[in-house]
Amino acid sequence: MKLEDVRALGAAIDAEVAKAVVGQSTTTRLLTIALLSGGHVLLEGAPGTAKTLLAQSFARTLGLEFGRIQFTPDLMPGDILGTSLFNFQTSTFELKRGPVFTELLLADEINRTPPKTQAALLQAMQERTVTIDGDTEKLSDHFTVVATQNPIEQQGVYPLPEAQLDRFLFKLAIDYPDEAAERAIVAQYGTRTGSPRPEDSGVAQVADHAAVAAASGAVLGVWLAEEVIAYVVALIRSTRGHPDLANGASPRAASALAAAARAAAALEGRDYVIPDDVKLLAQPLLRHRVVLSPAAEIDGRRADDIVAQLIDRVEAPR
């Protein structure tokens, strides 16, 4: 696939998702970047901000098989991965596959389930395989997790550990829409009954598996100059030893930032990465990978503010 075709694909995805989800064009573009660079996304927003509808619409535009798991305190790893059941007719164990065997998996309210169940997704997200009763099963090459969590709910939740958070390429904050966008939402959905569905808004499929694979392949041809690599590394290393951060970002974050920047460049129709691609993605990629120091938490500092400060401070190549 040519880079102009990748750009056209990105624009088509944006346009189709916008038919159902108003005011989330940036989030849609970051979802596309994550898909093309093999990453996963954590959406954080209050209830009613269209997180589920966004994931459904995105999957529909690409013809991806969509699955959903509602995470609850009593959910077990087997409820996600599946289990082997004994067939008395054949006297053999047969695998009953769980909902993880899909292409785009919505992990709804992922922080409402205990760490043991959260960890069941680690192998799937990192290797796109799962191990059940000692047997390894392969997931789709397009397997992508879009997880959601509610930022204002504090009781009955299990915060994701750093190892789990590091598996997400981006953490995206879904804010309330502005007044104009909210009016458009009410005008579109205020006269309907029931939960909104992508098909009701005319969201159409604009690509298939072959197109997604071809677009991902085109991203691999995007050039990453030595100066840009040095800039990515300098930005990541600047998070380590910062007085307001107890822990900085890992080398995995540097590799992920470079890969995502290549996807962002491809969606702009460019065969090379520029520093602005890195700056655009640094905040959603780093906000969940850095840990505030106790003093910074007491002072009310935010990870977003510190990352923004580092982006301004680290000199970008010209």
Backbone torsions as a table, in degrees:
resi	resn	phi	psi	omega
1	MET	NA	135.3	177.6
2	LYS	-77.7	156.8	-176.1
3	LEU	-66.1	-30.5	175.9
4	GLU	-66.3	-28.8	176.0
5	ASP	-72.0	-36.4	176.1
6	VAL	-63.4	-42.6	178.3
7	ARG	-62.0	-42.8	179.6
8	ALA	-65.3	-37.5	178.1
9	LEU	-63.5	-44.7	178.5
10	GLY	-60.6	-41.4	178.7
11	ALA	-65.7	-37.9	179.1
12	ALA	-67.2	-40.3	177.3
13	ILE	-62.1	-45.8	179.3
14	ASP	-57.4	-45.0	-175.8
15	ALA	-67.1	-40.4	-178.0
16	GLU	-70.5	-44.2	179.8
17	VAL	-63.1	-35.8	-179.6
18	ALA	-64.6	-18.7	176.6
19	LYS	-65.9	-30.8	-177.6
20	ALA	-105.4	-32.5	-175.1
21	VAL	-118.7	116.8	-175.6
22	VAL	-92.2	133.8	171.1
23	GLY	79.0	20.0	-179.4
24	GLN	-125.4	39.4	-178.1
25	SER	-65.3	-38.9	179.0
26	THR	-64.9	-42.5	178.5
27	THR	-62.9	-41.7	178.3
28	THR	-61.1	-44.0	179.3
29	ARG	-63.2	-39.3	178.9
30	LEU	-68.8	-33.0	173.1
31	LEU	-62.5	-41.3	178.6
32	THR	-65.4	-41.4	177.0
33	ILE	-60.4	-43.1	179.3
34	ALA	-62.5	-44.2	-179.5
35	LEU	-61.6	-45.6	-176.1
36	LEU	-72.5	-21.0	178.9
37	SER	-105.3	8.5	174.9
38	GLY	75.4	28.7	-177.6
39	GLY	-107.7	174.3	179.0
40	HIS	-120.2	160.7	-171.5
41	VAL	-130.8	137.2	174.0
42	LEU	-109.7	118.9	178.2
43	LEU	-100.3	125.6	178.8
44	GLU	-119.1	119.7	-179.6
45	GLY	-168.3	161.2	179.8
46	ALA	-68.2	157.8	177.0
47	PRO	-58.3	144.8	176.9
48	GLY	86.3	12.5	179.9
49	THR	-102.5	20.9	170.5
50	ALA	69.4	29.8	178.9
51	LYS	-65.8	-45.6	179.8
52	THR	-66.1	-44.8	179.9
53	LEU	-61.7	-36.7	178.4
54	LEU	-62.4	-47.0	179.6
55	ALA	-64.4	-41.8	178.7
56	GLN	-62.8	-44.7	-178.5
57	SER	-65.8	-41.2	179.4
58	PHE	-61.5	-45.7	179.2
59	ALA	-63.0	-38.7	-177.8
60	ARG	-65.7	-38.0	-178.9
61	THR	-64.3	-26.2	-175.7
62	LEU	-105.2	0.0	-179.4
63	GLY	68.3	26.7	180.0
64	LEU	-85.6	142.4	174.6
65	GLU	-66.8	128.8	-174.3
66	PHE	-108.1	132.4	176.2
67	GLY	-132.2	152.8	-178.4
68	ARG	-136.3	138.0	173.6
69	ILE	-124.1	124.3	174.9
70	GLN	-89.4	107.8	-176.6
71	PHE	-76.7	130.2	-178.8
72	THR	-135.4	163.0	-178.3
73	PRO	-60.2	-25.6	-177.3
74	ASP	-98.5	8.8	178.8
75	LEU	-70.5	136.1	-179.1
76	MET	-109.7	158.0	179.0
77	PRO	-54.1	-38.2	179.7
78	GLY	-64.0	-26.0	177.5
79	ASP	-69.4	-19.2	179.2
80	ILE	-96.6	-49.6	-172.7
81	LEU	-84.9	-35.7	-173.1
82	GLY	111.8	-178.6	-177.6
83	THR	-154.8	162.3	176.8
84	SER	-94.0	125.6	179.2
85	LEU	-113.5	142.7	-178.5
86	PHE	-81.8	127.3	177.0
87	ASN	-96.6	110.4	-176.5
88	PHE	-69.6	-22.7	179.6
89	GLN	-73.4	-37.9	-179.0
90	THR	-103.7	-6.1	-177.9
91	SER	56.7	36.7	178.4
92	THR	-134.3	159.5	174.4
93	PHE	-88.4	134.3	178.8
94	GLU	-121.3	139.4	-178.2
95	LEU	-79.5	124.3	171.0
96	LYS	-100.8	106.5	-173.8
97	ARG	-70.9	141.0	178.6
98	GLY	-88.1	-180.0	-176.8
99	PRO	-67.6	-10.5	177.6
100	VAL	-66.9	-19.7	180.0
101	PHE	-81.7	76.3	178.4
102	THR	-148.2	-167.4	-179.9
103	GLU	-110.3	-47.3	172.8
104	LEU	-118.1	113.3	-176.0
105	LEU	-105.3	121.3	174.0
106	LEU	-90.9	111.2	176.5
107	ALA	-95.5	90.1	-170.5
108	ASP	-80.0	127.0	-179.1
109	GLU	54.1	56.4	-174.5
110	ILE	-62.3	-24.2	-178.5
111	ASN	-85.9	9.5	176.9
112	ARG	-97.7	4.8	-180.0
113	THR	-117.3	150.8	-176.4
114	PRO	-63.9	159.9	-177.7
115	PRO	-55.5	-35.4	-179.5
116	LYS	-60.0	-40.4	-179.9
117	THR	-77.5	-37.5	175.2
118	GLN	-57.1	-41.3	-176.9
119	ALA	-66.4	-17.6	179.4
120	ALA	-62.5	-21.4	-179.5
121	LEU	-88.0	-11.0	-173.1
122	LEU	-58.7	-52.1	-178.8
123	GLN	-63.7	-40.9	-179.7
124	ALA	-61.5	-41.9	-177.9
125	MET	-73.5	-35.4	-176.3
126	GLN	-82.5	-43.4	-171.3
127	GLU	-113.9	-7.6	-174.6
128	ARG	55.3	38.7	171.4
129	THR	-140.7	160.8	173.3
130	VAL	-134.5	149.2	178.7
131	THR	-112.6	121.2	-179.0
132	ILE	-126.4	118.2	-179.4
133	ASP	52.6	40.5	176.1
134	GLY	84.8	-8.0	179.2
135	ASP	-101.7	135.6	-180.0
136	THR	-96.0	126.5	-180.0
137	GLU	-114.7	136.2	-178.0
138	LYS	-87.5	139.2	174.4
139	LEU	-96.3	173.4	179.2
140	SER	-62.0	147.4	175.9
141	ASP	-62.9	-22.9	-179.7
142	HIS	-94.9	8.1	-175.9
143	PHE	-56.2	122.1	-178.6
144	THR	-137.2	133.6	176.7
145	VAL	-101.4	127.0	169.2
146	VAL	-115.0	107.2	-177.9
147	ALA	-102.9	149.9	177.9
148	THR	-123.6	153.5	171.6
149	GLN	-153.3	154.2	-177.4
150	ASN	-96.8	119.4	-175.2
151	PRO	-73.7	-18.2	-174.3
152	ILE	-98.1	-6.5	-178.2
153	GLU	-91.4	122.3	-175.9
154	GLN	-113.5	-23.6	-177.9
155	GLN	-95.6	139.7	177.1
156	GLY	72.6	24.4	178.6
157	VAL	-121.0	158.7	179.7
158	TYR	-124.0	98.7	-177.1
159	PRO	-54.5	141.0	-179.7
160	LEU	-67.4	132.7	177.8
161	PRO	-70.1	163.3	-176.5
162	GLU	-59.2	-37.2	-179.5
163	ALA	-63.0	-35.8	178.5
164	GLN	-74.6	-42.8	179.8
165	LEU	-60.3	-36.1	-177.5
166	ASP	-66.1	-17.8	177.6
167	ARG	-76.7	-16.7	178.7
168	PHE	-88.2	128.8	177.8
169	LEU	-65.9	-48.2	-178.3
170	PHE	-126.3	148.4	164.0
171	LYS	-117.0	116.1	-173.9
172	LEU	-109.8	130.0	178.4
173	ALA	-90.3	118.1	178.4
174	ILE	-94.6	103.2	-177.7
175	ASP	-87.9	168.0	172.2
176	TYR	-65.2	144.9	-179.9
177	PRO	-70.2	160.7	174.0
178	ASP	-73.6	175.3	-172.3
179	GLU	-62.1	-42.5	-178.5
180	ALA	-63.6	-42.9	179.6
181	ALA	-66.5	-37.6	-179.7
182	GLU	-67.9	-35.0	174.7
183	ARG	-62.9	-41.8	179.0
184	ALA	-63.8	-37.3	178.3
185	ILE	-63.8	-46.6	-179.4
186	VAL	-64.8	-39.5	178.6
187	ALA	-64.1	-34.4	-177.8
188	GLN	-80.8	-39.5	-172.0
189	TYR	-113.3	-9.7	-175.2
190	GLY	-69.2	-18.1	-180.0
191	THR	-99.8	4.4	-178.3
192	ARG	-106.3	164.2	174.7
193	THR	-118.0	155.3	179.6
194	GLY	82.1	175.6	-179.6
195	SER	-73.6	141.6	179.7
196	PRO	-67.7	144.7	177.7
197	ARG	-126.6	144.7	-178.9
198	PRO	-56.6	-40.4	-177.0
199	GLU	-64.9	-29.0	179.3
200	ASP	-68.1	-23.5	179.3
201	SER	-97.2	5.0	177.7
202	GLY	80.3	20.4	177.7
203	VAL	-66.8	124.6	-174.8
204	ALA	-114.2	156.8	175.6
205	GLN	-77.2	127.9	-178.1
206	VAL	-115.5	-0.4	179.6
207	ALA	-154.5	167.3	175.5
208	ASP	-128.7	-175.0	-177.0
209	HIS	-59.8	-39.3	-179.3
210	ALA	-63.6	-40.1	179.9
211	ALA	-67.4	-40.6	178.2
212	VAL	-63.5	-43.5	178.4
213	ALA	-63.9	-40.2	179.9
214	ALA	-66.4	-39.8	178.4
215	ALA	-65.5	-41.0	177.1
216	SER	-63.1	-38.1	177.3
217	GLY	-65.5	-37.4	178.7
218	ALA	-64.7	-32.7	179.2
219	VAL	-61.7	-34.1	-178.8
220	LEU	-64.9	-20.2	179.3
221	GLY	-88.1	-0.8	179.8
222	VAL	-75.4	131.7	-174.4
223	TRP	-82.3	136.6	178.0
224	LEU	-118.2	103.7	-176.4
225	ALA	-68.3	155.7	179.7
226	GLU	-59.9	-36.3	-179.7
227	GLU	-66.7	-35.9	178.8
228	VAL	-71.2	-39.4	176.0
229	ILE	-59.2	-44.6	179.3
230	ALA	-62.3	-37.2	178.9
231	TYR	-66.5	-43.8	178.0
232	VAL	-59.1	-46.8	-178.5
233	VAL	-64.7	-42.2	179.3
234	ALA	-62.5	-39.5	180.0
235	LEU	-65.5	-43.3	179.6
236	ILE	-66.6	-44.0	-178.3
237	ARG	-66.6	-24.6	179.6
238	SER	-68.3	-17.5	177.7
239	THR	-78.1	-15.9	-178.7
240	ARG	-91.6	130.1	-179.5
241	GLY	84.6	1.6	175.8
242	HIS	-67.7	134.8	-175.4
243	PRO	-60.6	-24.7	-179.1
244	ASP	-94.3	1.3	-177.9
245	LEU	-119.8	125.1	176.4
246	ALA	-74.5	-34.8	177.5
247	ASN	-138.6	139.7	177.0
248	GLY	-99.4	-170.6	-177.7
249	ALA	-83.7	154.8	-175.2
250	SER	-94.1	169.5	173.1
251	PRO	-57.4	-29.1	176.0
252	ARG	-60.2	-37.4	178.8
253	ALA	-64.2	-37.6	178.9
254	ALA	-64.2	-44.6	178.4
255	SER	-64.4	-39.8	179.8
256	ALA	-66.2	-39.4	179.5
257	LEU	-64.9	-41.1	178.5
258	ALA	-65.3	-43.2	-179.8
259	ALA	-64.6	-42.9	179.7
260	ALA	-66.2	-36.8	178.6
261	ALA	-64.3	-34.7	176.9
262	ARG	-65.2	-41.0	177.7
263	ALA	-65.0	-40.4	178.8
264	ALA	-62.8	-40.5	178.5
265	ALA	-64.7	-42.3	179.7
266	ALA	-61.7	-38.7	179.7
267	LEU	-70.4	-15.5	173.0
268	GLU	-94.0	0.4	179.2
269	GLY	82.3	14.4	-179.3
270	ARG	-102.1	147.2	177.4
271	ASP	-101.3	21.0	177.6
272	TYR	-149.4	152.0	-179.6
273	VAL	-93.1	138.8	174.6
274	ILE	-114.5	160.1	-179.1
275	PRO	-56.2	-31.3	179.4
276	ASP	-63.8	-29.6	175.4
277	ASP	-62.0	-42.3	-179.8
278	VAL	-67.1	-45.1	-179.8
279	LYS	-61.2	-39.0	-178.7
280	LEU	-60.6	-35.6	-171.9
281	LEU	-100.1	-11.7	-172.5
282	ALA	-60.6	-43.8	-175.6
283	GLN	-67.6	-52.4	178.0
284	PRO	-64.0	-23.1	-179.8
285	LEU	-84.3	-25.7	-173.8
286	LEU	-104.7	-20.3	-171.0
287	ARG	-60.0	-27.2	-179.5
288	HIS	-101.9	-0.6	-178.4
289	ARG	-102.3	-10.6	177.0
290	VAL	-106.0	149.1	-178.0
291	VAL	-117.8	124.6	-179.7
292	LEU	-67.8	146.2	173.4
293	SER	-73.2	156.9	178.3
294	PRO	-55.4	-39.3	-179.5
295	ALA	-65.3	-39.2	179.6
296	ALA	-66.3	-37.7	177.8
297	GLU	-64.9	-42.2	179.1
298	ILE	-62.7	-38.6	-179.5
299	ASP	-76.9	-4.5	179.0
300	GLY	78.4	20.4	178.3
301	ARG	-70.4	154.5	179.2
302	ARG	-119.1	146.0	178.9
303	ALA	-59.3	-38.3	179.6
304	ASP	-58.8	-41.4	-178.5
305	ASP	-66.7	-39.8	-179.1
306	ILE	-68.9	-42.4	178.3
307	VAL	-62.9	-42.2	177.7
308	ALA	-61.2	-37.8	177.5
309	GLN	-63.6	-41.5	-179.5
310	LEU	-68.6	-36.8	178.1
311	ILE	-62.1	-39.2	178.0
312	ASP	-71.2	-31.4	-172.8
313	ARG	-82.0	-39.3	-176.1
314	VAL	-76.5	125.3	-177.0
315	GLU	-71.4	129.6	178.9
316	ALA	-92.7	148.3	178.0
317	PRO	-66.7	152.3	-179.5
318	ARG	-101.7	NA	NA
